[in-house]
Amino acid sequence: MTLRDRTEWVETIEDGWNVLVGANKEKILKAIKELNQTEKHAHTNSATERQEKG
């Protein structure tokens, strides 16, 4: 998450590794929520894979 309106690292945005939020509180909170959901999903998938490999 980049707290700026622009970045010289456009490939991080294009590849989905980063999001520009500037100083917009709503965009910041939305990005945090989305990151948390992604993290939860990743942890759930990892746990399921470990159980299946058991």
VMD Tcl script that draws the C-alpha trace (Angstrom):
set ca {
  {0.00 0.00 0.00}
  {1.42 3.32 -1.06}
  {0.23 6.40 0.79}
  {0.85 8.62 -2.20}
  {-1.14 9.60 -5.27}
  {1.61 8.49 -7.66}
  {4.42 5.98 -7.75}
  {7.43 5.44 -9.94}
  {7.00 1.70 -9.34}
  {3.99 1.26 -11.64}
  {4.74 -2.43 -12.15}
  {3.82 -3.09 -8.51}
  {0.37 -1.66 -9.22}
  {0.00 -3.39 -12.58}
  {0.97 -6.77 -11.10}
  {-1.38 -6.40 -8.14}
  {1.29 -6.22 -5.45}
  {0.47 -2.68 -4.47}
  {-2.37 -0.19 -4.37}
  {-2.22 3.60 -4.38}
  {-4.39 5.09 -1.67}
  {-2.98 8.57 -1.22}
  {-4.16 10.23 1.98}
  {-7.77 9.13 1.45}
  {-8.99 7.52 4.69}
  {-11.66 5.44 2.95}
  {-9.19 4.07 0.39}
  {-6.72 3.23 3.16}
  {-9.33 1.39 5.21}
  {-10.61 -0.47 2.14}
  {-7.08 -1.55 1.24}
  {-6.47 -2.79 4.79}
  {-9.71 -4.79 4.78}
  {-8.86 -6.33 1.42}
  {-5.38 -7.23 2.62}
  {-6.79 -8.84 5.75}
  {-9.25 -10.90 3.66}
  {-6.43 -12.01 1.37}
  {-4.29 -12.98 4.36}
  {-7.12 -14.98 5.95}
  {-7.79 -16.77 2.66}
  {-4.10 -17.60 2.23}
  {-3.83 -19.00 5.76}
  {-7.01 -21.06 5.32}
  {-5.73 -22.54 2.06}
  {-2.35 -23.37 3.61}
  {-3.99 -25.12 6.56}
  {-6.27 -27.10 4.25}
  {-3.32 -28.17 2.09}
  {-1.37 -29.33 5.16}
  {-4.36 -31.36 6.36}
  {-4.79 -32.98 2.96}
  {-1.10 -33.93 2.81}
  {-1.31 -35.02 6.44}
}
mol new
graphics top color blue
foreach p $ca { graphics top sphere $p radius 0.5 }
foreach p [lrange $ca 0 end-1] q [lrange $ca 1 end] { graphics top cylinder $p $q radius 0.2 }
display resetview
